[in-house]
Amino acid sequence: MEIWHNPRCSKSRAAKAALDEAGVKYTERRYLDEPPTAEELEAVLTRIGAEPWEVARLNEPVARELGLRDLEHDRARWIEIMVANPVLIQRPIVVTGEGAVVARDNESVRRALDSR
């Protein structure tokens, strides 16, 4: 199990605390410091069952600068942009043996724990 974590984010801290409380072993990836490759992000998106624009943080200043709200939905292009600007990736993401979830609430954290 791996959590793509941003320690400055309250939802990310809450998901990490829930994993700790559940006593599961996981790897913490501070994805702003260690951004995913395009291949890694592609794989995680596939496991989530989502398109990159569905997990993009569109209110980030860089998203506005890049005009992401109006950008054509080209999966490869969005992945390229998100890898170059990892702050655009929604957090936290919990990757399990069976899939991955954007774990922004208790229910999604439970789904991640159930799918390990």
GROMACS elastic network, one bead per residue, 0.5 to 0.9 nm:
[ bonds ]
;  ai    aj funct       b0    kb
    1    24     6  0.82773   500
    1    25     6  0.68815   500
    1    27     6  0.63403   500
    1    28     6  0.88736   500
    1    94     6  0.70587   500
    1    95     6  0.55469   500
    1    97     6  0.66343   500
    1   112     6  0.89682   500
    1   116     6  0.70447   500
    2    25     6  0.86389   500
    2    26     6  0.50884   500
    2    28     6  0.58526   500
    2    29     6  0.69219   500
    2    93     6  0.81303   500
    2    94     6  0.57072   500
    2    95     6  0.50750   500
    2    96     6  0.66549   500
    3    12     6  0.87459   500
    3    15     6  0.85471   500
    3    16     6  0.74385   500
    3    26     6  0.70420   500
    3    27     6  0.63176   500
    3    28     6  0.51329   500
    3    29     6  0.59400   500
    3    30     6  0.82423   500
    3    92     6  0.66168   500
    3    93     6  0.56302   500
    3    95     6  0.62343   500
    3    96     6  0.88292   500
    4    12     6  0.83380   500
    4    27     6  0.86610   500
    4    28     6  0.63673   500
    4    30     6  0.58912   500
    4    31     6  0.56411   500
    4    32     6  0.88750   500
    4    91     6  0.68212   500
    4    92     6  0.54341   500
    4    93     6  0.50326   500
    4    94     6  0.63530   500
    4    95     6  0.79922   500
    5     8     6  0.88622   500
    5     9     6  0.81946   500
    5    12     6  0.57657   500
    5    13     6  0.76489   500
    5    15     6  0.88174   500
    5    16     6  0.77582   500
    5    28     6  0.64647   500
    5    29     6  0.58041   500
    5    31     6  0.62978   500
    5    32     6  0.82595   500
    5    91     6  0.65785   500
    5    92     6  0.53142   500
    5    93     6  0.72088   500
    5    94     6  0.86608   500
    6     9     6  0.55973   500
    6    10     6  0.86555   500
    6    11     6  0.89979   500
    6    12     6  0.60212   500
    6    13     6  0.75218   500
    6    29     6  0.84328   500
    6    30     6  0.57796   500
    6    31     6  0.70315   500
    6    32     6  0.70553   500
    6    91     6  0.71063   500
    6    92     6  0.71277   500
    7    10     6  0.75449   500
    7    12     6  0.65721   500
    7    13     6  0.59167   500
    7    30     6  0.78080   500
    8    12     6  0.78507   500
    8    13     6  0.76280   500
    9    12     6  0.51965   500
    9    13     6  0.61897   500
    9    14     6  0.86342   500
    9    91     6  0.79631   500
    9    92     6  0.84813   500
   10    13     6  0.50186   500
   10    14     6  0.60750   500
   10    15     6  0.86392   500
   11    14     6  0.50075   500
   11    15     6  0.62072   500
   11    16     6  0.86112   500
   11    91     6  0.75638   500
   11    92     6  0.70649   500
   11   103     6  0.79449   500
   11   104     6  0.55840   500
   11   105     6  0.72788   500
   12    15     6  0.51743   500
   12    16     6  0.62107   500
   12    17     6  0.85832   500
   12    91     6  0.61572   500
   12    93     6  0.83688   500
   12   103     6  0.77449   500
   12   104     6  0.71059   500
   13    16     6  0.51058   500
   13    17     6  0.61024   500
   13    18     6  0.86143   500
   13    92     6  0.84403   500
   14    17     6  0.50343   500
   14    18     6  0.61827   500
   14    19     6  0.87162   500
   14   104     6  0.83747   500
   14   105     6  0.83444   500
   14   106     6  0.86363   500
   15    18     6  0.50328   500
   15    19     6  0.63194   500
   15    20     6  0.86480   500
   15    92     6  0.71652   500
   15    94     6  0.85813   500
   15   103     6  0.64491   500
   15   104     6  0.71347   500
   15   105     6  0.75370   500
   15   106     6  0.76169   500
   15   109     6  0.64100   500
   16    19     6  0.51164   500
   16    20     6  0.62218   500
   16    21     6  0.85915   500
   16    28     6  0.85295   500
   16    92     6  0.85248   500
   17    21     6  0.60036   500
   17    22     6  0.85177   500
   18    22     6  0.61145   500
   18    23     6  0.86130   500
   18   106     6  0.81664   500
   18   109     6  0.73806   500
   18   110     6  0.88203   500
   19    22     6  0.50858   500
   19    23     6  0.63635   500
   19    24     6  0.59442   500
   19    25     6  0.80413   500
   19    26     6  0.80117   500
   19   109     6  0.78991   500
   19   113     6  0.78164   500
   20    23     6  0.50701   500
   20    24     6  0.63911   500
   20    25     6  0.80573   500
   20    26     6  0.88771   500
   21    24     6  0.79383   500
   22   113     6  0.82258   500
   24   113     6  0.83046   500
   28    31     6  0.88643   500
   29    32     6  0.86262   500
   29    33     6  0.83654   500
   29    34     6  0.70242   500
   29    35     6  0.87289   500
   30    33     6  0.55809   500
   30    34     6  0.59920   500
   30    35     6  0.78493   500
   31    36     6  0.66906   500
   31    86     6  0.69334   500
   31    87     6  0.84707   500
   31    89     6  0.88747   500
   32    35     6  0.55426   500
   32    36     6  0.88540   500
   32    85     6  0.84842   500
   32    86     6  0.57264   500
   32    87     6  0.64162   500
   33    86     6  0.88411   500
   34    86     6  0.89445   500
   35    83     6  0.64078   500
   35    84     6  0.80750   500
   35    85     6  0.84035   500
   35    86     6  0.59940   500
   36    39     6  0.77903   500
   36    40     6  0.55656   500
   36    41     6  0.58827   500
   36    83     6  0.62488   500
   36    86     6  0.78641   500
   37    40     6  0.50830   500
   37    41     6  0.62093   500
   37    42     6  0.84424   500
   37    80     6  0.88412   500
   37    83     6  0.62968   500
   38    41     6  0.52049   500
   38    42     6  0.59777   500
   38    43     6  0.85418   500
   38    76     6  0.84229   500
   38    79     6  0.61519   500
   38    80     6  0.63695   500
   38    82     6  0.85177   500
   38    83     6  0.61630   500
   39    42     6  0.50483   500
   39    43     6  0.61401   500
   39    44     6  0.86577   500
   39    79     6  0.89661   500
   40    43     6  0.51252   500
   40    44     6  0.62064   500
   40    45     6  0.85889   500
   41    44     6  0.50898   500
   41    45     6  0.60309   500
   41    46     6  0.84729   500
   41    52     6  0.87090   500
   41    79     6  0.69611   500
   41    82     6  0.85768   500
   41    83     6  0.75812   500
   42    45     6  0.52113   500
   42    46     6  0.61856   500
   42    47     6  0.86806   500
   42    52     6  0.84872   500
   42    75     6  0.88455   500
   42    76     6  0.85157   500
   42    79     6  0.71032   500
   43    46     6  0.51038   500
   43    47     6  0.62363   500
   43    48     6  0.86790   500
   44    48     6  0.61125   500
   44    49     6  0.83995   500
   44    50     6  0.88553   500
   44    93     6  0.87012   500
   44    95     6  0.73430   500
   44    99     6  0.78325   500
   44   100     6  0.64658   500
   44   101     6  0.87462   500
   45    48     6  0.50115   500
   45    49     6  0.59099   500
   45    50     6  0.53604   500
   45    51     6  0.63825   500
   45    52     6  0.68455   500
   45    55     6  0.85497   500
   45   100     6  0.79949   500
   46    50     6  0.64036   500
   46    51     6  0.79334   500
   46    99     6  0.85354   500
   46   100     6  0.86337   500
   47    50     6  0.79197   500
   47    95     6  0.82298   500
   47    98     6  0.79399   500
   47   100     6  0.53384   500
   47   101     6  0.79817   500
   48    51     6  0.87409   500
   48    95     6  0.86890   500
   48    99     6  0.62666   500
   48   101     6  0.54786   500
   48   102     6  0.76097   500
   49    99     6  0.88399   500
   49   100     6  0.84873   500
   49   101     6  0.88878   500
   50    53     6  0.82536   500
   50    54     6  0.62175   500
   50    55     6  0.72742   500
   51    54     6  0.53066   500
   51    55     6  0.70309   500
   51    73     6  0.87612   500
   51    75     6  0.68417   500
   51    78     6  0.88924   500
   52    55     6  0.54088   500
   52    56     6  0.60973   500
   52    73     6  0.86711   500
   52    75     6  0.65132   500
   52    76     6  0.88845   500
   52    78     6  0.61133   500
   52    79     6  0.63363   500
   52    82     6  0.80443   500
   52    89     6  0.82844   500
   53    56     6  0.50700   500
   53    57     6  0.84113   500
   53    58     6  0.84456   500
   53    68     6  0.84070   500
   53    69     6  0.86873   500
   53    73     6  0.72709   500
   53    75     6  0.81162   500
   53    78     6  0.69701   500
   53    79     6  0.88669   500
   54    57     6  0.87328   500
   54    90     6  0.89842   500
   55    58     6  0.88651   500
   55    88     6  0.82528   500
   55    89     6  0.62865   500
   55    90     6  0.52778   500
   55    91     6  0.85729   500
   55   102     6  0.79874   500
   56    59     6  0.88491   500
   56    63     6  0.86016   500
   56    68     6  0.89736   500
   56    78     6  0.89235   500
   56    82     6  0.77721   500
   56    87     6  0.88275   500
   56    88     6  0.52685   500
   56    89     6  0.51543   500
   56    90     6  0.55795   500
   57    60     6  0.59589   500
   57    63     6  0.73169   500
   57    87     6  0.75238   500
   57    89     6  0.60276   500
   57    90     6  0.56124   500
   57    91     6  0.88538   500
   58    61     6  0.81823   500
   58    62     6  0.84550   500
   58    63     6  0.53186   500
   58    64     6  0.70914   500
   58    68     6  0.68614   500
   58    69     6  0.68766   500
   58    88     6  0.70495   500
   59    62     6  0.83091   500
   59    63     6  0.64449   500
   59    64     6  0.69302   500
   59    88     6  0.87389   500
   60    63     6  0.52424   500
   60    64     6  0.67033   500
   60    65     6  0.88631   500
   60    87     6  0.76189   500
   60    88     6  0.68155   500
   61    64     6  0.51990   500
   61    65     6  0.62145   500
   61    66     6  0.86809   500
   62    66     6  0.60595   500
   62    67     6  0.84342   500
   62    68     6  0.87798   500
   62    85     6  0.78722   500
   62    87     6  0.84639   500
   62    88     6  0.78646   500
   63    66     6  0.51668   500
   63    67     6  0.60413   500
   63    68     6  0.53673   500
   63    69     6  0.76902   500
   63    88     6  0.70520   500
   64    68     6  0.64031   500
   64    69     6  0.75801   500
   65    68     6  0.79509   500
   66    69     6  0.86370   500
   66    71     6  0.83671   500
   67    70     6  0.57248   500
   67    71     6  0.63160   500
   68    72     6  0.83105   500
   68    78     6  0.86156   500
   69    72     6  0.86555   500
   70    73     6  0.88476   500
   71    74     6  0.82255   500
   71    78     6  0.85347   500
   72    75     6  0.89930   500
   72    77     6  0.87869   500
   72    78     6  0.87773   500
   73    76     6  0.89603   500
   73    77     6  0.81087   500
   73    78     6  0.73536   500
   74    77     6  0.54215   500
   74    78     6  0.62263   500
   74    79     6  0.86801   500
   75    78     6  0.52586   500
   75    79     6  0.61506   500
   75    80     6  0.86108   500
   76    79     6  0.51620   500
   76    80     6  0.61687   500
   76    81     6  0.87231   500
   77    80     6  0.50559   500
   77    81     6  0.62775   500
   77    82     6  0.86787   500
   78    81     6  0.50898   500
   78    82     6  0.61118   500
   78    83     6  0.85634   500
   79    82     6  0.50716   500
   79    83     6  0.60513   500
   79    84     6  0.85191   500
   80    83     6  0.52965   500
   80    84     6  0.62823   500
   80    85     6  0.86100   500
   81    84     6  0.51497   500
   81    85     6  0.60489   500
   81    86     6  0.82771   500
   81    88     6  0.84662   500
   82    86     6  0.52489   500
   82    87     6  0.75985   500
   82    88     6  0.57149   500
   82    89     6  0.63374   500
   83    86     6  0.53446   500
   83    87     6  0.89261   500
   83    88     6  0.85094   500
   83    89     6  0.83782   500
   85    88     6  0.59334   500
   85    89     6  0.80259   500
   86    89     6  0.54424   500
   86    90     6  0.88618   500
   87    90     6  0.77346   500
   87    91     6  0.89233   500
   89    92     6  0.86758   500
   89    93     6  0.89359   500
   90    93     6  0.73611   500
   90   102     6  0.71509   500
   90   104     6  0.88486   500
   91    94     6  0.88308   500
   91   102     6  0.64247   500
   91   103     6  0.71835   500
   91   104     6  0.70322   500
   92   101     6  0.84088   500
   92   102     6  0.58065   500
   92   103     6  0.55174   500
   92   104     6  0.64559   500
   93   100     6  0.68312   500
   93   101     6  0.56330   500
   93   103     6  0.56808   500
   93   104     6  0.82522   500
   94    99     6  0.85395   500
   94   100     6  0.54916   500
   94   101     6  0.54423   500
   94   102     6  0.64175   500
   94   103     6  0.63454   500
   94   109     6  0.77991   500
   94   112     6  0.65549   500
   95    98     6  0.80432   500
   95    99     6  0.60431   500
   95   101     6  0.66575   500
   95   102     6  0.88579   500
   95   112     6  0.75492   500
   95   116     6  0.86427   500
   96    99     6  0.52447   500
   96   100     6  0.56833   500
   96   101     6  0.84447   500
   96   112     6  0.66304   500
   96   113     6  0.80544   500
   96   115     6  0.65807   500
   96   116     6  0.51127   500
   97   100     6  0.82159   500
   97   115     6  0.71532   500
   97   116     6  0.53610   500
   98   112     6  0.87545   500
   98   115     6  0.56600   500
   98   116     6  0.61454   500
   99   112     6  0.79218   500
   99   115     6  0.71195   500
   99   116     6  0.81697   500
  100   103     6  0.88357   500
  100   112     6  0.68601   500
  100   115     6  0.86122   500
  101   104     6  0.88159   500
  101   108     6  0.65559   500
  101   109     6  0.77508   500
  101   111     6  0.76928   500
  101   112     6  0.63407   500
  102   105     6  0.86081   500
  102   108     6  0.68953   500
  102   109     6  0.82401   500
  102   112     6  0.89592   500
  103   106     6  0.74445   500
  103   107     6  0.79514   500
  103   109     6  0.51139   500
  103   110     6  0.86632   500
  103   111     6  0.86359   500
  103   112     6  0.76970   500
  104   107     6  0.84603   500
  104   108     6  0.66712   500
  104   109     6  0.74908   500
  105   108     6  0.55723   500
  105   109     6  0.64270   500
  105   110     6  0.88011   500
  106   109     6  0.51106   500
  106   110     6  0.61613   500
  106   111     6  0.86975   500
  107   110     6  0.50519   500
  107   111     6  0.62937   500
  107   112     6  0.87493   500
  108   112     6  0.62840   500
  108   113     6  0.86714   500
  109   112     6  0.50469   500
  109   113     6  0.62513   500
  109   114     6  0.85982   500
  110   113     6  0.50097   500
  110   114     6  0.60354   500
  110   115     6  0.85881   500
  111   114     6  0.50315   500
  111   115     6  0.61962   500
  111   116     6  0.88818   500
  112   115     6  0.52096   500
  112   116     6  0.64872   500
  113   116     6  0.55900   500
